Amino acid sequence: MIEQLVPGWARGAESFGDPPGAAPHPAELRFLPPGAVEGRRREFATGRACARSALAALGTPASGPLPRTARGTPVWPTGTLGSITHCDGYRAAVAARAADAMALGIDAERARPLSERATIAIATEWELRQLCMLQRVSGDALPWPTLLFSAKEAVYKAWHRHARRPLSFRDAEARIEPCDETGGVLTVRPTRRALPELIGGYRFADGLLVTVVHRSLTRPPPSAPARTPSNPRALPSPVPERAAAR
């Protein structure tokens, strides 16, 4: 799935489960929560193995540990940046050279419904209207609130290196434009602070949602999605322009 989402200047790796004997690098053990169960240790190890594979594909192999910051984000080798994700039965990572990328984030979620309460907590008023429109146009093709949640998780992973304080779910508005039943385009704008606009996409298959967002240092984001949505006239109006910071 990941190869359809990663831009040409980045690399990705994925695993549908944990290989036998998956274990963290010895120097990474201290970054696991005390008493972490075996399943958590394996998914942690596989996620970082994916990160090393992505770095190797980029031409910057990393055989050593990938530490974590106090905020829980991976510390990437000098001159690179990236993102790691894992959910039930899936682990993945994306990486890019810092000379090419301003931001890069990935998230994966099982396509399970998100509660109404959780949806209201993560969505802006515009996004709630968008979700209603997507539901009306495309029905239950996929759980749209869960997709929005995944997109925002990817956004915050991409933005964390630019943010000086913790981000909230409403610091971003994500426009979702389906291309077909298996995927579509994402366009993300900040709502309250000076953070970079992002573009990206999502894929949906076998009950799995994967989202990737990014911003190149060398290519400005397009003013419109790269692909034509399946029914553009039925989608809500674009995300309104907002002040960069308030």
MDAnalysis code that builds the backbone (N, CA, C; Angstrom):
import MDAnalysis as mda
import numpy as np

u = mda.Universe.empty(738, n_residues=246, atom_resindex=np.repeat(np.arange(246), 3), trajectory=True)
u.add_TopologyAttr("name", ["N", "CA", "C"] * 246)
u.add_TopologyAttr("resid", np.arange(1, 247))
u.add_TopologyAttr("resname", ["MET", "ILE", "GLU", "GLN", "LEU", "VAL", "PRO", "GLY", "TRP", "ALA", "ARG", "GLY", "ALA", "GLU", "SER", "PHE", "GLY", "ASP", "PRO", "PRO", "GLY", "ALA", "ALA", "PRO", "HIS", "PRO", "ALA", "GLU", "LEU", "ARG", "PHE", "LEU", "PRO", "PRO", "GLY", "ALA", "VAL", "GLU", "GLY", "ARG", "ARG", "ARG", "GLU", "PHE", "ALA", "THR", "GLY", "ARG", "ALA", "CYS", "ALA", "ARG", "SER", "ALA", "LEU", "ALA", "ALA", "LEU", "GLY", "THR", "PRO", "ALA", "SER", "GLY", "PRO", "LEU", "PRO", "ARG", "THR", "ALA", "ARG", "GLY", "THR", "PRO", "VAL", "TRP", "PRO", "THR", "GLY", "THR", "LEU", "GLY", "SER", "ILE", "THR", "HIS", "CYS", "ASP", "GLY", "TYR", "ARG", "ALA", "ALA", "VAL", "ALA", "ALA", "ARG", "ALA", "ALA", "ASP", "ALA", "MET", "ALA", "LEU", "GLY", "ILE", "ASP", "ALA", "GLU", "ARG", "ALA", "ARG", "PRO", "LEU", "SER", "GLU", "ARG", "ALA", "THR", "ILE", "ALA", "ILE", "ALA", "THR", "GLU", "TRP", "GLU", "LEU", "ARG", "GLN", "LEU", "CYS", "MET", "LEU", "GLN", "ARG", "VAL", "SER", "GLY", "ASP", "ALA", "LEU", "PRO", "TRP", "PRO", "THR", "LEU", "LEU", "PHE", "SER", "ALA", "LYS", "GLU", "ALA", "VAL", "TYR", "LYS", "ALA", "TRP", "HIS", "ARG", "HIS", "ALA", "ARG", "ARG", "PRO", "LEU", "SER", "PHE", "ARG", "ASP", "ALA", "GLU", "ALA", "ARG", "ILE", "GLU", "PRO", "CYS", "ASP", "GLU", "THR", "GLY", "GLY", "VAL", "LEU", "THR", "VAL", "ARG", "PRO", "THR", "ARG", "ARG", "ALA", "LEU", "PRO", "GLU", "LEU", "ILE", "GLY", "GLY", "TYR", "ARG", "PHE", "ALA", "ASP", "GLY", "LEU", "LEU", "VAL", "THR", "VAL", "VAL", "HIS", "ARG", "SER", "LEU", "THR", "ARG", "PRO", "PRO", "PRO", "SER", "ALA", "PRO", "ALA", "ARG", "THR", "PRO", "SER", "ASN", "PRO", "ARG", "ALA", "LEU", "PRO", "SER", "PRO", "VAL", "PRO", "GLU", "ARG", "ALA", "ALA", "ALA", "ARG"])
u.atoms.positions = np.array([
    [0.815, -1.219, 0.000],
    [0.000, 0.000, 0.000],
    [0.847, 1.267, 0.000],
    [1.955, 1.213, 0.717],
    [2.702, 2.433, 0.979],
    [3.337, 3.025, -0.275],
    [3.696, 2.163, -1.229],
    [4.379, 2.665, -2.418],
    [3.492, 3.599, -3.232],
    [2.184, 3.523, -3.061],
    [1.264, 4.382, -3.799],
    [1.078, 5.747, -3.138],
    [1.647, 5.930, -1.962],
    [1.445, 7.159, -1.199],
    [2.713, 7.980, -1.006],
    [3.876, 7.343, -1.075],
    [5.132, 8.021, -0.759],
    [5.608, 8.831, -1.964],
    [5.933, 10.122, -1.782],
    [6.416, 10.932, -2.910],
    [7.770, 10.435, -3.409],
    [8.151, 10.865, -4.610],
    [9.365, 10.353, -5.228],
    [10.641, 10.659, -4.475],
    [10.656, 11.722, -3.674],
    [11.866, 12.091, -2.945],
    [11.956, 11.409, -1.583],
    [11.009, 10.563, -1.271],
    [11.004, 9.831, 0.004],
    [10.992, 8.330, -0.272],
    [11.183, 7.559, 0.792],
    [11.130, 6.111, 0.694],
    [10.303, 5.564, 1.849],
    [9.699, 4.406, 1.625],
    [8.887, 3.794, 2.664],
    [9.114, 2.305, 2.748],
    [8.729, 1.734, 3.873],
    [8.794, 0.287, 4.077],
    [7.627, -0.107, 4.965],
    [7.101, -1.308, 4.760],
    [5.950, -1.755, 5.535],
    [6.054, -3.238, 5.828],
    [5.322, -3.666, 6.849],
    [5.284, -5.078, 7.231],
    [3.884, -5.400, 7.735],
    [3.316, -6.477, 7.221],
    [1.985, -6.901, 7.657],
    [2.136, -7.936, 8.775],
    [2.658, -7.461, 9.901],
    [2.918, -8.330, 11.039],
    [4.368, -8.253, 11.460],
    [4.725, -9.035, 12.459],
    [6.078, -9.029, 13.005],
    [6.809, -10.306, 12.606],
    [8.016, -10.192, 12.041],
    [8.767, -11.393, 11.685],
    [9.163, -12.171, 12.934],
    [9.379, -13.477, 12.806],
    [9.804, -14.279, 13.964],
    [11.081, -13.710, 14.577],
    [11.089, -13.637, 15.878],
    [12.275, -13.151, 16.572],
    [12.446, -11.648, 16.566],
    [11.420, -10.899, 16.145],
    [11.528, -9.438, 16.143],
    [11.806, -8.936, 17.553],
    [12.875, -8.169, 17.695],
    [13.267, -7.654, 19.012],
    [13.901, -6.286, 18.834],
    [13.697, -5.378, 19.766],
    [14.290, -4.047, 19.655],
    [15.813, -4.105, 19.707],
    [16.448, -3.113, 19.105],
    [17.881, -2.913, 19.284],
    [18.134, -2.774, 20.784],
    [19.189, -3.394, 21.321],
    [19.429, -3.320, 22.775],
    [19.406, -1.899, 23.327],
    [19.916, -0.946, 22.547],
    [19.960, 0.435, 23.027],
    [18.595, 1.114, 22.975],
    [17.598, 0.466, 22.353],
    [16.256, 1.044, 22.273],
    [15.335, 0.549, 23.376],
    [15.773, -0.445, 24.131],
    [14.909, -1.043, 25.151],
    [14.439, -0.018, 26.174],
    [15.284, 0.945, 26.486],
    [14.919, 1.925, 27.515],
    [13.819, 2.881, 27.055],
    [13.518, 2.855, 25.761],
    [12.460, 3.729, 25.254],
    [11.092, 3.058, 25.286],
    [11.053, 1.791, 25.665],
    [9.778, 1.092, 25.833],
    [9.217, 1.362, 27.219],
    [7.904, 1.405, 27.370],
    [7.314, 1.595, 28.701],
    [7.717, 0.454, 29.629],
    [7.896, 0.716, 30.903],
    [8.207, -0.360, 31.847],
    [7.143, -1.452, 31.799],
    [7.580, -2.683, 31.739],
    [6.639, -3.796, 31.721],
    [5.929, -3.994, 30.399],
    [6.478, -3.446, 29.306],
    [5.845, -3.601, 27.992],
    [5.694, -5.076, 27.648],
    [4.509, -5.459, 27.199],
    [4.248, -6.862, 26.874],
    [4.986, -7.236, 25.596],
    [5.079, -8.540, 25.345],
    [5.852, -9.024, 24.208],
    [5.329, -8.467, 22.886],
    [3.999, -8.385, 22.739],
    [3.441, -7.850, 21.501],
    [3.859, -6.415, 21.255],
    [3.876, -5.607, 22.318],
    [4.304, -4.209, 22.187],
    [5.776, -4.137, 21.822],
    [6.605, -4.991, 22.377],
    [8.031, -5.002, 22.059],
    [8.253, -5.372, 20.593],
    [7.467, -6.338, 20.100],
    [7.648, -6.773, 18.714],
    [7.208, -5.689, 17.729],
    [6.064, -5.045, 17.994],
    [5.612, -4.011, 17.061],
    [6.560, -2.820, 17.072],
    [7.112, -2.506, 18.234],
    [8.113, -1.444, 18.349],
    [9.333, -1.793, 17.504],
    [9.794, -3.044, 17.630],
    [10.972, -3.491, 16.888],
    [10.716, -3.483, 15.384],
    [9.545, -3.968, 14.972],
    [9.245, -4.030, 13.543],
    [9.092, -2.635, 12.954],
    [8.481, -1.722, 13.701],
    [8.365, -0.348, 13.224],
    [9.719, 0.276, 12.970],
    [10.648, 0.052, 13.881],
    [11.987, 0.601, 13.692],
    [12.769, -0.144, 12.619],
    [12.481, -1.424, 12.442],
    [13.086, -2.151, 11.322],
    [12.606, -1.565, 9.989],
    [11.329, -1.201, 9.921],
    [10.807, -0.540, 8.723],
    [11.508, 0.799, 8.504],
    [11.746, 1.534, 9.583],
    [12.436, 2.816, 9.467],
    [13.842, 2.624, 8.915],
    [14.558, 1.609, 9.395],
    [15.910, 1.345, 8.886],
    [15.869, 0.931, 7.417],
    [14.848, 0.164, 7.038],
    [14.708, -0.231, 5.632],
    [14.449, 0.983, 4.745],
    [13.603, 1.898, 5.219],
    [13.327, 3.111, 4.451],
    [14.586, 3.962, 4.315],
    [15.353, 4.077, 5.387],
    [16.600, 4.836, 5.338],
    [17.598, 4.188, 4.392],
    [17.678, 2.860, 4.422],
    [18.593, 2.155, 3.520],
    [18.199, 2.378, 2.063],
    [16.889, 2.340, 1.781],
    [16.419, 2.586, 0.415],
    [16.720, 4.012, -0.029],
    [16.837, 4.898, 0.947],
    [17.161, 6.295, 0.672],
    [18.651, 6.480, 0.402],
    [19.447, 5.447, 0.736],
    [20.892, 5.539, 0.579],
    [21.597, 6.040, 1.816],
    [20.887, 6.039, 2.954],
    [21.472, 6.478, 4.224],
    [21.219, 5.409, 5.280],
    [21.858, 4.234, 5.143],
    [21.584, 3.133, 6.073],
    [21.895, 3.507, 7.512],
    [21.071, 2.993, 8.424],
    [21.248, 3.239, 9.858],
    [21.202, 1.901, 10.580],
    [22.335, 1.453, 11.064],
    [22.387, 0.171, 11.769],
    [22.224, 0.342, 13.275],
    [22.388, 1.561, 13.762],
    [22.301, 1.804, 15.192],
    [20.879, 2.028, 15.657],
    [20.722, 2.381, 16.923],
    [19.381, 2.595, 17.485],
    [18.742, 3.873, 16.959],
    [17.412, 3.897, 17.000],
    [16.647, 5.106, 16.717],
    [16.001, 5.530, 18.029],
    [16.595, 6.482, 18.737],
    [16.069, 6.886, 20.051],
    [14.726, 7.592, 19.935],
    [14.204, 8.017, 21.088],
    [12.963, 8.784, 21.145],
    [13.208, 10.066, 21.916],
    [12.499, 11.121, 21.526],
    [12.560, 12.363, 22.275],
    [11.669, 12.252, 23.510],
    [11.722, 13.273, 24.355],
    [10.861, 13.290, 25.541],
    [9.386, 13.321, 25.157],
    [9.070, 13.782, 23.942],
    [7.687, 13.828, 23.461],
    [7.288, 12.542, 22.752],
    [8.214, 11.565, 22.703],
    [7.882, 10.262, 22.146],
    [8.093, 10.113, 20.655],
    [8.685, 11.113, 19.995],
    [8.909, 11.016, 18.552],
    [10.287, 10.427, 18.271],
    [10.427, 9.655, 17.189],
    [11.730, 9.064, 16.872],
    [12.776, 10.133, 16.561],
    [14.020, 9.849, 16.915],
    [15.146, 10.709, 16.559],
    [15.809, 10.103, 15.325],
    [15.708, 10.788, 14.211],
    [16.236, 10.273, 12.951],
    [17.698, 10.662, 12.779],
    [18.459, 9.880, 12.028],
    [19.869, 10.226, 11.801],
    [20.013, 11.629, 11.223],
    [21.123, 12.272, 11.530],
    [21.377, 13.624, 11.049],
    [21.201, 13.697, 9.532],
    [20.484, 14.705, 9.096],
    [20.268, 14.890, 7.666],
    [19.059, 14.171, 7.112],
    [18.278, 13.528, 7.991],
    [17.079, 12.819, 7.539],
    [15.899, 13.160, 8.443],
    [14.712, 12.829, 7.983],
    [13.510, 12.934, 8.804],
    [12.553, 11.841, 8.362],
    [11.555, 11.590, 9.181],
    [10.626, 10.526, 8.820],
    [9.530, 10.339, 9.837],
    [8.850, 9.213, 9.742],
    [7.703, 8.926, 10.595],
    [7.473, 7.420, 10.628],
    [6.985, 6.933, 11.773],
    [6.718, 5.506, 11.980],
    [5.270, 5.346, 12.430],
    [4.634, 4.266, 12.014],
    [3.280, 3.963, 12.471],
    [3.110, 2.472, 12.672],
    [2.165, 2.111, 13.505],
    [1.800, 0.698, 13.651],
    [0.371, 0.611, 14.165],
    [-0.335, -0.397, 13.688],
    [-1.666, -0.725, 14.183],
    [-1.805, -2.235, 14.110],
    [-2.959, -2.748, 14.434],
    [-3.182, -4.185, 14.453],
    [-2.838, -4.811, 13.097],
    [-1.768, -5.608, 13.064],
    [-1.390, -6.320, 11.853],
    [-0.653, -5.517, 10.804],
    [-0.178, -4.328, 11.151],
    [0.509, -3.502, 10.154],
    [1.501, -2.573, 10.833],
    [2.717, -2.472, 10.252],
    [3.736, -1.523, 10.697],
    [4.356, -0.889, 9.448],
    [4.725, 0.375, 9.538],
    [5.297, 1.053, 8.372],
    [6.107, 2.259, 8.814],
    [6.969, 2.721, 7.916],
    [7.760, 3.922, 8.158],
    [8.064, 4.590, 6.828],
    [8.237, 5.898, 6.873],
    [8.663, 6.677, 5.711],
    [9.849, 7.530, 6.129],
    [10.743, 7.812, 5.182],
    [11.930, 8.608, 5.478],
    [12.305, 9.427, 4.255],
    [12.977, 10.556, 4.506],
    [13.432, 11.432, 3.428],
    [14.672, 12.175, 3.896],
    [15.412, 12.714, 2.947],
    [16.537, 13.573, 3.293],
    [16.004, 14.943, 3.696],
    [16.599, 15.515, 4.729],
    [16.154, 16.828, 5.195],
    [16.378, 17.902, 4.141],
    [17.299, 17.667, 3.212],
    [17.532, 18.623, 2.132],
    [16.384, 18.636, 1.129],
    [15.573, 17.579, 1.132],
    [14.466, 17.472, 0.181],
    [13.109, 17.758, 0.808],
    [12.986, 17.535, 2.112],
    [11.667, 17.529, 2.744],
    [11.562, 18.525, 3.882],
    [10.439, 19.221, 3.929],
    [10.111, 20.058, 5.070],
    [9.323, 19.271, 6.110],
    [8.478, 18.352, 5.644],
    [7.617, 17.601, 6.556],
    [7.193, 16.292, 5.897],
    [7.042, 15.249, 6.739],
    [6.649, 13.932, 6.245],
    [6.024, 13.156, 7.396],
    [4.822, 12.648, 7.192],
    [4.146, 11.903, 8.256],
    [3.315, 10.766, 7.705],
    [3.195, 9.691, 8.486],
    [2.396, 8.529, 8.095],
    [1.581, 8.058, 9.288],
    [0.402, 7.529, 9.008],
    [-0.408, 6.896, 10.053],
    [-1.196, 5.752, 9.437],
    [-1.468, 4.750, 10.256],
    [-2.285, 3.608, 9.834],
    [-3.301, 3.300, 10.921],
    [-4.512, 3.000, 10.514],
    [-5.588, 2.667, 11.440],
    [-6.432, 1.544, 10.848],
    [-6.932, 0.676, 11.702],
    [-7.945, -0.265, 11.255],
    [-9.240, 0.510, 10.998],
    [-9.947, 0.142, 9.947],
    [-11.133, 0.894, 9.517],
    [-12.337, 0.561, 10.377],
    [-12.247, 0.960, 11.634],
    [-13.349, 0.770, 12.579],
    [-14.040, 2.111, 12.811],
    [-15.328, 2.114, 13.086],
    [-16.040, 3.381, 13.290],
    [-15.482, 4.165, 14.474],
    [-15.468, 5.470, 14.332],
    [-15.101, 6.373, 15.415],
    [-16.389, 6.872, 16.055],
    [-16.414, 6.948, 17.362],
    [-17.637, 7.371, 18.041],
    [-17.977, 8.818, 17.690],
    [-19.250, 9.163, 17.837],
    [-19.679, 10.536, 17.569],
    [-18.960, 11.515, 18.492],
    [-18.784, 11.125, 19.738],
    [-18.103, 12.004, 20.693],
    [-16.661, 12.258, 20.269],
    [-15.960, 11.196, 19.850],
    [-14.577, 11.355, 19.415],
    [-14.501, 12.187, 18.139],
    [-15.441, 11.984, 17.242],
    [-15.456, 12.744, 15.992],
    [-15.596, 14.232, 16.266],
    [-16.509, 14.595, 17.146],
    [-16.706, 16.004, 17.488],
    [-15.452, 16.583, 18.136],
    [-14.732, 15.755, 18.892],
    [-13.531, 16.223, 19.585],
    [-12.386, 16.532, 18.628],
    [-12.306, 15.826, 17.496],
    [-11.157, 16.004, 16.605],
    [-11.435, 16.928, 15.430],
    [-12.704, 17.165, 15.105],
    [-13.047, 17.855, 13.860],
    [-13.421, 19.311, 14.084],
    [-13.040, 20.161, 13.140],
    [-13.523, 21.536, 13.125],
    [-14.952, 21.546, 12.571],
    [-15.612, 22.683, 12.658],
    [-16.974, 22.779, 12.120],
    [-16.983, 22.480, 10.619],
    [-15.991, 23.004, 9.903],
    [-15.923, 22.741, 8.468],
    [-15.751, 21.248, 8.198],
    [-14.890, 20.597, 8.977],
    [-14.661, 19.164, 8.770],
    [-15.902, 18.340, 9.083],
    [-16.680, 18.756, 10.074],
    [-17.927, 18.042, 10.366],
    [-18.889, 18.134, 9.182],
    [-18.952, 19.301, 8.553],
    [-19.797, 19.437, 7.360],
    [-19.264, 18.568, 6.222],
    [-17.949, 18.531, 6.103],
    [-17.334, 17.695, 5.071],
    [-17.652, 16.216, 5.295],
    [-17.577, 15.762, 6.539],
    [-17.882, 14.364, 6.839],
    [-19.328, 14.029, 6.484],
    [-20.237, 14.938, 6.772],
    [-21.647, 14.717, 6.408],
    [-21.799, 14.603, 4.897],
    [-21.087, 15.462, 4.161],
    [-21.160, 15.421, 2.703],
    [-20.574, 14.119, 2.160],
    [-19.437, 13.700, 2.693],
    [-18.823, 12.452, 2.239],
    [-19.741, 11.267, 2.511],
    [-20.367, 11.274, 3.675],
    [-21.292, 10.196, 4.013],
    [-22.483, 10.187, 3.057],
    [-22.976, 11.372, 2.722],
    [-24.129, 11.469, 1.834],
    [-23.772, 11.031, 0.410],
    [-22.568, 11.386, -0.038],
    [-22.158, 11.080, -1.409],
    [-21.685, 9.640, -1.554],
    [-20.862, 9.186, -0.596],
    [-20.206, 7.881, -0.736],
    [-20.716, 6.828, 0.224],
    [-21.599, 7.194, 1.135],
    [-22.158, 6.216, 2.057],
    [-21.107, 5.614, 2.970],
    [-21.233, 4.327, 3.224],
    [-20.332, 3.638, 4.143],
    [-19.175, 2.975, 3.416],
    [-18.690, 3.601, 2.343],
    [-17.554, 3.044, 1.614],
    [-16.368, 2.825, 2.543],
    [-16.208, 3.729, 3.487],
    [-15.216, 3.577, 4.553],
    [-15.624, 4.496, 5.696],
    [-15.094, 4.289, 6.908],
    [-15.464, 5.154, 8.040],
    [-14.756, 6.503, 7.936],
    [-15.445, 7.488, 7.398],
    [-14.830, 8.786, 7.129],
    [-14.253, 9.460, 8.374],
    [-14.918, 9.422, 9.536],
    [-14.299, 10.024, 10.717],
    [-12.970, 9.362, 11.095],
    [-12.873, 8.041, 10.918],
    [-11.617, 7.349, 11.212],
    [-10.533, 7.787, 10.237],
    [-10.899, 7.991, 8.984],
    [-9.937, 8.499, 8.010],
    [-9.458, 9.888, 8.405],
    [-10.373, 10.751, 8.836],
    [-9.980, 12.087, 9.278],
    [-9.024, 11.999, 10.460],
    [-9.334, 11.120, 11.418],
    [-8.451, 10.930, 12.569],
    [-7.065, 10.497, 12.107],
    [-6.992, 9.534, 11.195],
    [-5.710, 9.053, 10.695],
    [-4.944, 10.162, 9.986],
    [-5.648, 10.942, 9.173],
    [-4.992, 12.045, 8.474],
    [-4.379, 13.029, 9.463],
    [-5.103, 13.330, 10.530],
    [-4.584, 14.284, 11.512],
    [-3.412, 13.706, 12.298],
    [-3.445, 12.404, 12.573],
    [-2.297, 11.773, 13.220],
    [-1.060, 11.908, 12.331],
    [-1.214, 11.659, 11.034],
    [-0.091, 11.812, 10.111],
    [0.384, 13.260, 10.068],
    [-0.555, 14.197, 10.086],
    [-0.214, 15.617, 10.063],
    [0.625, 15.993, 11.273],
    [0.237, 15.559, 12.449],
    [0.965, 15.965, 13.646],
    [2.342, 15.329, 13.714],
    [2.485, 14.139, 13.147],
    [3.826, 13.551, 13.047],
    [4.691, 14.374, 12.090],
    [4.085, 14.858, 11.017],
    [4.826, 15.679, 10.061],
    [5.173, 17.046, 10.641],
    [4.282, 17.590, 11.446],
    [4.454, 18.940, 11.971],
    [5.279, 19.024, 13.254],
    [5.504, 17.904, 13.931],
    [6.051, 17.989, 15.290],
    [7.383, 18.728, 15.334],
    [8.191, 18.603, 14.299],
    [9.506, 19.264, 14.312],
    [9.391, 20.770, 14.121],
    [8.234, 21.251, 13.705],
    [8.029, 22.685, 13.506],
    [7.278, 23.336, 14.671],
    [6.662, 22.539, 15.513],
    [5.805, 23.068, 16.579],
    [6.596, 23.269, 17.863],
    [6.357, 24.374, 18.512],
    [7.047, 24.670, 19.768],
    [6.232, 24.276, 20.989],
    [4.993, 23.906, 20.771],
    [4.162, 23.429, 21.872],
    [3.274, 22.308, 21.339],
    [2.681, 21.511, 22.219],
    [1.834, 20.407, 21.751],
    [0.727, 20.896, 20.825],
    [0.420, 20.079, 19.836],
    [-0.618, 20.403, 18.865],
    [-1.955, 19.833, 19.302],
    [-3.025, 20.493, 18.895],
    [-4.360, 19.960, 19.139],
    [-4.946, 19.486, 17.813],
    [-5.990, 18.666, 17.890],
    [-6.600, 18.151, 16.673],
    [-7.169, 19.266, 15.801],
    [-7.509, 20.389, 16.411],
    [-8.119, 21.466, 15.638],
    [-7.109, 22.490, 15.139],
    [-5.832, 22.189, 15.267],
    [-4.808, 23.050, 14.681],
    [-4.679, 22.830, 13.176],
    [-5.391, 21.837, 12.656],
    [-5.333, 21.539, 11.223],
    [-6.726, 21.266, 10.689],
    [-6.929, 21.610, 9.422],
    [-8.128, 21.206, 8.695],
    [-7.689, 20.393, 7.486],
    [-8.267, 19.211, 7.348],
    [-7.899, 18.310, 6.258],
    [-9.055, 18.165, 5.278],
    [-8.784, 18.441, 4.031],
    [-9.783, 18.213, 2.983],
    [-9.559, 16.818, 2.409],
    [-10.609, 16.021, 2.360],
    [-10.569, 14.649, 1.851],
    [-11.254, 14.616, 0.494],
    [-10.547, 14.191, -0.536],
    [-11.130, 14.108, -1.877],
    [-10.973, 12.691, -2.416],
    [-12.023, 11.872, -2.341],
    [-11.931, 10.498, -2.840],
    [-11.702, 10.472, -4.353],
    [-10.830, 9.565, -4.778],
    [-10.641, 9.314, -6.213],
    [-11.419, 8.084, -6.647],
    [-11.449, 7.081, -5.792],
    [-12.246, 5.875, -6.018],
    [-12.439, 5.217, -4.659],
    [-12.929, 3.978, -4.643],
    [-13.214, 3.332, -3.361],
    [-11.963, 2.895, -2.612],
    [-10.788, 3.000, -3.258],
    [-9.560, 2.537, -2.604],
    [-8.637, 3.660, -2.157],
    [-8.947, 4.906, -2.490],
    [-8.043, 5.964, -2.073],
    [-8.437, 7.326, -2.584],
    [-7.636, 8.312, -2.185],
    [-7.914, 9.679, -2.576],
    [-6.816, 10.626, -2.155],
    [-7.117, 11.917, -2.224],
    [-6.161, 12.992, -2.015],
    [-6.473, 13.728, -0.715],
    [-5.437, 14.168, -0.027],
    [-5.565, 14.966, 1.192],
    [-4.882, 16.312, 0.987],
    [-5.525, 17.370, 1.455],
    [-4.932, 18.701, 1.469],
    [-5.128, 19.268, 2.869],
    [-4.048, 19.725, 3.483],
    [-4.095, 20.132, 4.894],
    [-3.593, 21.560, 5.051],
    [-4.362, 22.359, 5.798],
    [-3.958, 23.719, 6.115],
    [-4.007, 23.936, 7.621],
    [-3.052, 24.710, 8.160],
    [-3.108, 25.045, 9.583],
    [-4.234, 26.029, 9.850],
    [-4.774, 25.993, 11.047],
    [-5.871, 26.895, 11.398],
    [-5.466, 27.976, 12.393],
    [-4.435, 27.737, 13.191],
    [-4.157, 28.678, 14.280],
    [-2.705, 29.125, 14.379],
    [-1.801, 28.575, 13.604],
    [-0.401, 28.915, 13.790],
    [0.356, 28.791, 12.473],
    [1.570, 29.320, 12.465],
    [2.380, 29.312, 11.252],
    [3.040, 27.948, 11.077],
    [2.366, 27.058, 10.399],
    [2.875, 25.731, 10.089],
    [2.705, 25.499, 8.591],
    [3.528, 24.643, 7.997],
    [3.452, 24.459, 6.545],
    [2.191, 23.731, 6.096],
    [1.639, 24.165, 4.973],
    [0.558, 23.412, 4.355],
    [1.108, 22.074, 3.870],
    [0.258, 21.070, 3.843],
    [0.676, 19.723, 3.459],
    [-0.265, 19.167, 2.399],
    [0.265, 18.259, 1.604],
    [-0.554, 17.489, 0.680],
    [-0.277, 16.014, 0.937],
    [-1.074, 15.149, 0.369],
    [-0.846, 13.722, 0.563],
    [-1.993, 12.908, 0.024],
    [-2.158, 11.729, 0.599],
    [-3.216, 10.854, 0.136],
    [-3.494, 9.745, 1.116],
    [-4.479, 8.925, 0.780],
    [-4.824, 7.787, 1.626],
    [-5.138, 6.583, 0.756],
    [-4.965, 5.403, 1.341],
    [-5.331, 4.149, 0.693],
    [-6.145, 3.323, 1.676],
    [-7.082, 2.556, 1.115],
    [-7.961, 1.724, 1.921],
    [-8.059, 0.356, 1.269],
    [-7.715, -0.697, 2.031],
    [-7.802, -2.067, 1.508],
    [-7.834, -3.043, 2.672],
    [-8.677, -4.052, 2.551],
    [-8.733, -5.142, 3.535],
    [-8.877, -4.631, 4.972],
    [-9.720, -3.615, 5.140],
    [-9.977, -3.098, 6.475],
    [-8.869, -2.246, 7.057],
    [-7.925, -1.815, 6.229],
    [-6.790, -1.018, 6.693],
    [-6.783, 0.336, 5.992],
    [-6.621, 1.406, 6.778],
    [-6.470, 2.762, 6.261],
    [-5.042, 3.225, 6.484],
    [-4.398, 3.731, 5.447],
    [-3.052, 4.294, 5.570],
    [-3.072, 5.696, 4.980],
    [-2.555, 6.666, 5.722],
    [-2.482, 8.048, 5.256],
    [-1.038, 8.523, 5.289],
    [-0.660, 9.308, 4.293],
    [0.668, 9.930, 4.234],
    [0.481, 11.386, 3.833],
    [1.152, 12.294, 4.543],
    [1.151, 13.713, 4.185],
    [2.592, 14.192, 4.119],
    [2.825, 15.237, 3.319],
    [4.209, 15.660, 3.121],
    [4.275, 17.077, 2.571],
    [5.469, 17.638, 2.636],
    [5.758, 18.947, 2.043],
    [7.209, 18.937, 1.583],
    [7.414, 19.138, 0.304],
    [8.756, 19.166, -0.262],
    [9.391, 20.536, -0.051],
    [10.709, 20.558, 0.093],
    [11.422, 21.828, 0.169],
    [11.637, 22.428, -1.209],
    [11.600, 21.591, -2.229],
    [11.927, 22.052, -3.575],
    [10.714, 22.262, -4.465],
    [9.560, 21.677, -4.071],
    [8.359, 21.810, -4.894],
    [7.227, 22.385, -4.055],
    [6.687, 23.551, -4.422],
    [5.567, 24.109, -3.657],
    [4.341, 23.222, -3.796],
    [3.472, 23.215, -2.777],
    [2.261, 22.401, -2.870],
    [1.368, 22.897, -3.991],
    [0.737, 21.996, -4.735],
    [-0.151, 22.433, -5.809],
    [-1.372, 23.143, -5.255],
    [-1.961, 24.004, -6.067],
    [-3.146, 24.736, -5.619],
    [-4.394, 23.886, -5.681],
    [-4.316, 22.733, -6.338],
    [-5.455, 21.825, -6.448],
    [-4.949, 20.403, -6.357],
    [-5.791, 19.449, -5.956],
    [-5.374, 18.061, -5.878],
    [-4.855, 17.558, -7.216],
    [-3.893, 16.624, -7.156],
    [-3.251, 16.117, -8.361],
    [-4.185, 15.246, -9.184],
    [-5.161, 14.625, -8.525],
    [-6.086, 13.748, -9.227],
    [-7.510, 14.283, -9.098],
    [-8.341, 13.898, -10.026],
    [-9.724, 14.373, -10.031],
    [-10.576, 13.531, -9.108],
    [-11.267, 14.117, -8.138],
    [-12.144, 13.332, -7.276],
    [-13.288, 12.727, -8.073],
    [-13.871, 11.694, -7.517],
    [-14.896, 10.958, -8.247],
    [-16.142, 11.795, -8.522],
    [-16.438, 12.745, -7.655],
    [-17.630, 13.572, -7.853],
    [-17.362, 14.962, -7.291],
    [-16.562, 15.787, -7.965],
    [-16.136, 17.061, -7.388],
    [-17.280, 18.003, -7.078],
    [-18.362, 17.948, -7.844],
    [-19.459, 18.893, -7.600],
    [-20.181, 18.589, -6.295],
    [-20.053, 17.348, -5.804],
    [-20.758, 16.969, -4.585],
    [-19.950, 17.269, -3.333],
    [-18.673, 17.661, -3.506],
    [-17.832, 17.933, -2.346],
    [-18.081, 19.343, -1.832],
    [-17.802, 19.598, -0.551],
    [-17.963, 20.945, -0.012],
    [-16.925, 21.890, -0.597],
    [-17.119, 23.184, -0.380],
    [-16.171, 24.163, -0.881],
    [-14.825, 23.975, -0.215],
    [-13.738, 24.475, -0.820],
    [-12.407, 24.283, -0.246],
    [-12.297, 24.867, 1.153],
    [-11.285, 24.392, 1.870],
    [-11.010, 24.927, 3.192],
    [-10.765, 26.420, 3.063],
    [-11.445, 27.246, 3.832],
    [-11.277, 28.689, 3.682],
    [-9.884, 29.140, 4.085],
    [-9.406, 30.213, 3.438],
    [-8.129, 30.789, 3.823],
    [-8.227, 31.305, 5.255],
    [-7.157, 31.091, 6.005],
    [-7.120, 31.562, 7.387],
    [-5.798, 32.271, 7.619],
    [-5.760, 33.088, 8.659],
    [-4.503, 33.705, 9.036],
    [-3.519, 32.622, 9.434],
    [-2.237, 32.836, 9.140],
    [-1.234, 31.818, 9.450],
    [-1.159, 31.557, 10.938],
    [-1.364, 32.564, 11.743],
    [-1.330, 32.369, 13.194],
    [-2.281, 33.360, 13.835],
    [-2.773, 32.957, 15.015],
    [-3.701, 33.838, 15.729],
    [-3.186, 34.097, 17.138],
])
